[in-house]
Amino acid sequence: MKAAIIGGTGYGAIELVRLINKHPFLEIGSIVSNSQSGSSFSEIYPHLSDIADQPLENFDVDRLSEKNEIVFLATPSGVSSRYVPQLLETGIKCIDLSGDFRLRSGDIYESWYKHSPAEDKYLQQATYGLSEIYAEKIKTASLIANPGCYPTATTLGLIPAIQTNLIDEKSIIVDAKSGVSGAGRGLSLTAHYSEINENTKAYKLGAHQHIPEIEQVLSDERGNPLTISFTTHLVPMTRGIMCTMYVNLKEEISTKKVIDLYKHFYQESHFIRVRPEGNIPSTKEVSGSNYCDIGLHVDERTNRLTIISVIDNLVKGAAGQAIQNVNLMNGWDERTGLTDIPMYP
């Protein structure tokens, strides 16, 4: 199956190229970059010479649909909302890695993302691509809203506790940390070497665009509206996300019992690894992989549960989960092309 990548020069796109290159049922048909069209992809990324040497193309819906059967959109927010309707009209399936189709409310999208929303019918048509939770819906979808990196780590860490009524949902506090690649490849003062090296900074307090996405998913899983306290931090590393979540327990329960609950919940999930008691995951232990590792600890003194969830933001938080969703959409084993073990150290 030939796949097109739109937004072909960003970090999400080159991660898609890496994963598609070793996927037995996918190959790259087109790479679209309006700003770099005509250039060779390997001129921009020399490490991909002899792997992806084709010229970058302008967006042309007819040419894309003739050459490809599926499209990944790794574009900035506000772009895919214009492209996806045209692509869907041709019958091509779309996986959107931006945030344009994650929120069901156009008004909420506009207030957080500061862009005009997609048409409501497409927002309602989109299937949220959290692979471990919505696999059955994903299998029959034609438009996937691939989850954000922070929402993937956060929701996978919280959903088992929420679904089993284990916690006070009004008490959720999320302390989230990301490597610099999460800011994208564009130039900015925030990601400047001398600004981030040997430094850690909080940003977008109470205003991060992933907050409504997380709250939408958790509210769906709980069955009533939920709000969270969510603070993001930029840390001096390239890849990785760690979300540390603090929640009050409704009843006294041991760490072992919580771990057993999580292991049972994720027993069919190939990419979720629940750590044993006393074993807390780090970002390096999932780097380059599609795994989400979860560590759990009950503080008996405060009756509070701490959940540690780590992912590679470019793989499980973006391109890897997009490939996992394509596997589900086509009836392939969801692990296809995603069996790399983490890079360590």
N, C-alpha and C positions, 0 to 999 in steps of 0.2 A: 504494500500500500504506500503510495507516494504522499508525502506530507509537506506542506508549505509552512514556513515560519515568517510571520510579519513582525517587523521590529527587529531585524536581523543582526543588529550590531550591539545589543545590550547583553548583560551578563546572563539573563534568563535564556536568551536565544542561543548563546554559545554552549550553555549547559544542555539545551535541547539537542544541539548538533552532536555533542559528545554521547548522549544517551541513545539517540536515534542511530548513530553509526554502528552500535553493537546490538541493535534490536533486530531479531531475525525476520520480522514481518513489516518493518518500516524502512523507508529510504527517503532522503530529502529530494523533493521535486523542485522547490523554489525557495529562495530566500529574498524577502522583500525589505528594502530600506530606501524610502524616497529620498532621504538626505544623502545617501551614498550610492545611488543607482549607477550602474556602469562599472563600478569598481569590482575587483575580484575580492571575494570574501577572505581569501587567504592573505591578501595584501593588508587587511585590517588586523587579522589574527594569523600571523605567520605559523603559529604552532598547529594550524589546521591545514597546511599545505598538503596536497595529495589526498586530503580527506573531504574538504569542501572547497573546491576550486571554482565553482560556478560564479558568474557575475551576479551582483545584486540587482534586483529588479524594482521598478516602480509598481505601485499597486494597480493592478488591472484585473477586475473581477472575472472577466471572461477567460483570460489567459490562465489565471489561477485555477479556475474550476475545470478547465480542460486538462490541465497537467496533474492535478492533485485530487485526492479523495478526502483529505482532512486538512484543517488549517489550525495552527497554533498562533495565537496573537499575543506577542510579548511586547506590547506597546505601552507607552505612558497612558495614564488615565485620561479619558476624554477622546481617545482616538478610536478604539475598537467599537464604541457605540455607533460610529458612522459606518464602519466597514462590515460588521457582522450581519446587519439586515440584508445587505447586498449579497453576501456570501450564502446565507441561508436560502435565499430565493433560488439559487442555482442547485440546491440540494446537497451542498457540501457541509460536512459536520465541522463545528467550531469549538475549540477549547480556548477560552479567554483567560490569560494570566494577569490581566489588569483588573481593576476593581469595578469596571463599568456595569457588570451584570450580577454582582454579589448581593446587592441590597434590593429588596422587592419594592421599596418606596423611592420613586424618583425625587421627591422633595427631600427626603433624608440624604440621599446621595448628593444632591446639589449643595446642601448645607454643610456637608463634611468634606466633599472633594472639590467644591468650587468650580464645577463644570456642569454644563447642561446634561441632564440624564438621557439615557436611551429611551426609546418609546416604551410605554408601559406594557404593551403586549409582549415585547421581547424580555423585559424584566420578569414577567410572569412565566414566560416559556423556559427561561434558563433554569438548569438544575445545578444546585450548589454541589461542587465536586469534592466534598470531604469523603475520601474513598472508603474509609473504614465504617462510616456511619450511614452513608446514602448509596451504597453499592447497587442496590436493586433499582433505584431510580436512574442511576448513571447508565446502567446497561441499555436503557431504551431512549437515552437523551440524544438530541441533535445539537444542543448548545450547552456547554459546560462552563459555569463560572468557577474557575479554579480558585481555591481559597488563598487568602494572603498568608504570608509566612508566620507572622505573630498569631493570627487566628488559628492556624493549623496546630501549632504547639499548645496554645492555650485551651482550645476546645477539646482536643484529644486528652489533655490532662484533667479536665473538669467534668466532662460528660458522664463518665461512670458514676461519679459521686452525686451528680445532679439527678440522673435517672433513677438511682436507688434511694433518693431522699435522705442521703447520708448527712448532708450539710445544710446549714442555714444559708440560703442563697442570697440573703441580703448582706452577707459578711465577706463577699469575694474581693480579695485584693490581689492584683497581678503585678509583679515586679519583673519586667521583661528587658532583656539585653540582647543586642544584635551586633554582629560584625559589620564592617563598613560596606561590604558588597551589597547589603540591603538597601543602601542609598542609591544604587545604580552606578552607571559608568559616567554620567554627566559630571561636569566640573562644579564644585561648590565649596564654599569656605568650610562647611561642616566636615567634609571628608578630606580636607587638605591635610597632608602628612603632618605638618607641624602643629595643626590644631588637634588631631586625634591621637598622635603618638604619645605614649606615656600619659594618657588622659582618659577619663571616663566622664560622659556628660549625659544628663537627662534632657529630654527634648519633647516638645508637643504635649506638655502636661495637660491632661483633660481634653485634648484636642486632636488626638491621633485618629486618622481616618479609619483605622481598623476597629475602633471601639464599637461603632454600631453593627459591624459585621459579627463580632464576637457576641454581642448582646442578642442579635437576631437568632443566631444558632442556639445559644443557651436557652433563650426564651422558648424556642420551638421544642427543645428537648425537655424542658420543665413543664411546659403547658401554660405558663403565665409569664408576664413581662419581667425581665431581670435587668438590673443595672450593675455595673462593676466599677471598681476603682482600678485604673490601668495606667501604669507609668512605664515609658520606654527609655532605654539608655543605649547610647552608642559606646562600644568598647573597642580597644585597639587590636582587633584581629580581623582577618579577611572574611571568613565564613563562620556561620554558627548562630543559633538562637538558643537562649536559655530563658524559660519562663518559670519563675518561682511564684507559686500561688499559695495564699494563706486563706484558710476558711475555717469557720467555727463548726464543730461537730454538734449534731443534735443530741446524740447519746454518747456515752463512753464506749470506746471500742479500741482494740489493740492495733498496732501497726500491722501485725501479721494478718489479722482478719481483713484489714483494708487491702493489703497486697493480694490476698486470696480473691477478694471481690474483683479487683482490677484484672487479675489473671483470668478469671472466669469470663469477665466481660469481653476481653480481647483474645480469647482462646483461638478464634478463627482468623485473627488478623496477623498476617505474616510480617508486617513491618512495624508492629508495636512490640517493644520489649519492656516488660515490667520487671524492674530489678528486685532482687531479694532484699530482705530487711538489712539495713545498715550499709547498703550499696547504692550510692548516689551517682547518677550519670553526669558526665561532663560533655561539653560541645565537641571536643577532639574525638570522642568515642563514637560519634556518628558522622564525622566529616567525610564528604564525598559519597554518602550513602543515602538511601531512601528510608532509613529507620527513624522512628521516634522512640526514644528511650525515656521511661518514666520511673522516677524514684519517689518513695512515699515515706512519711514519718509522722506519727501521732505524738504530739507533746502532751503527755498525760497531766502535766502540771496546769496547762491552760485549756486542755481539751480542744486543741486546735490541730488541724491537719495541714501539713506542708506538702505540696506536690511540686516536684521538679520535672519539667518536661523539656527535652533538648532535641533539636533537629538541625540539619544543614539547611539554611534558608534558601539556597539555590536548588536543592534537590527535593527533599520532602516538602519544603516550603514553596516550591515553584515548579521547575521542570520535571522532577521525578514524579511528583503527584499528578502532573499533567499526563505523563506517559502511563502511569498507573490507571488513570481514568480512561485513556484510549484503549488500554488492554481490556478493561471492563466493558466498554462500549462495543468491542468487537468479539467478545466471548473468549478471549485469550486468558491464559493464566495471568493473574494480576502481577505476578513477579517477573514476567517476561521482560528481558532487557534491563532489569533493575536488581540483579543479584550481587552487585559489587559489595564487598565488605568495606567497612570504614577505613580511611587512610590514617595510619597511626605510626609514628607520632606526627 
